[in-house]
Amino acid sequence: MKNKRSLWVSLISVIAITVIALSATLAAGWSPKLGLDLDGGLAVVYKTAHPVTPAELDTIVTILGERVNSGTSGASVERQGNDQISVSIPGEKNAQQTLATLGKTAQLFFRPALCYAPAKTIPKGQKPSTGPLPACSAATQLTATNLQVNPNSSNVNGYTSNSNIQADPQFATYPSTAPAQDDKSATVLLPGTSGSGGTGRYVLGPAGMTGQAVKSANAQLNGGQWAVNLNLTSAGSAQWDKLASQQFHAIIGIDLDGTVISAPITQPTQQAFTSFAGQVQISGGFSEDQAKLLATQLNYGALPVTLIQQNVQSVSPTLGKASLQAGLISGLAGLLLVMLYMIFYYRLLGFVVLAGLVVTGAALWAIIAIMGQTLGTTIDLAGIIGIIVSVGITVDSYIVYFERLKDEARSGRTVRSSVDKGFASAFRTVVAADAVSLLGALVLYELAIGPVKGFALFLGISTILDLILTYFFTRPFVILIGQSRGGNEASSMSMASGLGVGAGVTP
């Protein structure tokens, strides 16, 4: 009686856990995240501009992986050979913006702003000026004296300043500094964005700090305006304190890839420069998208080498849905044929297979949905094929057990004793077979790339689930049926077939 109670506990526990997990995912609106070939999206292959070491290539893969997965989950970045990297982003709709973010080198410099410069104007018949940039004239210099910064608690920015400083006209004939020439130690002439203020261009001095000083960055709504909060490294904090002291109540230009994206006036008092413990906030009229994009670029630093796009593929959701439907239809058709055969051949035991596959399907749905939401795991067509293959492995486990029951019955044992003893020997075979399948999945996952990796992952998950359900679901279910009055008839379980005995084999 005690053994029977434990069998019921095992069976009901498996069903309850599966129902609860499936209900929770459905209630939360979670579902499996589809891969690129099922949901559409973006696929791009990059090649390094010059040969790199394996360590550098690994660094690029890490940076790109962090960039794409900061804005979307389920994206994958993988090495291809010694100089190529493939990036797949399922469900991506804004391909152009994503491509611009992915390959961006994100060279960031914090520079002292020396003066404003007018837009480039070349009089007819005159050539652009070349050579080193001249010094800003005294009246146009963006010094604390000229800016006349004064605290003002009633002002939204906390200070007032002289906004009448004119752009220095001597820079009108100078072209802006190209990003490729925008090095740390140079004095540069750079355009500004619409949110950076000023007259359109800036003359900036050598950088006092680079983007390597940034430990982390996040976009945050602050007082109704979007800003980017920076956490600096210990070295970066010291660099910031030095630069902020130099530019006290003057302007620091934030130079991102040759464009001034913000040019704020340093606001703290002299005594407060070292009290922020490496905390800096960048503001300047950012929209939400701009702030989040900048935070992403600052978080993951500069790529160690320029990347060249080799090919870009945009997969439409329509094509992906067609692939999904084709995969599901073929899988369900095969499953239906298998179930009809199992019920025809094994009778009552065939319905055990049906119930087991329902539980397996519900558990897989919940597991894949949870992995998609928590780990960003996506399932593609190869993954669905892996699950379909695993259905064959699961059905094999049932067949091994059921055929062992027949062998036990042929040796003269009753149905009641066969279902229990038959499992012990059958389970060893199931474990051996599943272990081989799991080992193959692990080897494929470690050595393969692209879709084959997804195939291996879901084949492995399904195989592990098969082992668990075989012991905690199939075993108690079949034993309880065998111990029941109706299940104790060999004919009802197709165990009398081939024995040369009637259907009434009884204990």
Secondary structure, DSSP 8 states (H G I E B T S, - for coil): -HHHHHHHHHHHHHHHHHHHHHHHHHHTT---EE-HHHH-EEEEEEEESS---HHHHHHHHHHHHHHHHHH-SS-EEEEETTTEEEEEEET---HHHHHHHHS----EEEEEEEEEE------TT-----SS-----GGGB--HHHHT-EE-TTSTTSEE--------GGGTTS----GGG--TTS-EEEEB-TTS-TTSEEEE-S-SEEGGGEEEEEEEEETTEEEEEEEE-HHHHHHHHHHHHHTBTSBEEEEETTEEEE--BB-S-GGGTTSSTTEEEEEEEE-HHHHHHHHHHHHH---SS-EEEEEEEEE-HHHHHHHHHHHHHHHHHHHHHHHHHHHHHHTHHHHHHHHHHHHHHHHHHHHHHHHHHHT--EE-HHHHHHHHHHHHHHHHHHHHHHHHHHHHHHTT--HHHHHHHHHHHHHHHHHHHHHHHHHHHHHHHHH--THHHHHHHHHHHHHHHHHHHIIIIIHHHHHHHHHSTTTTSGGGGT-STTTTS-S----
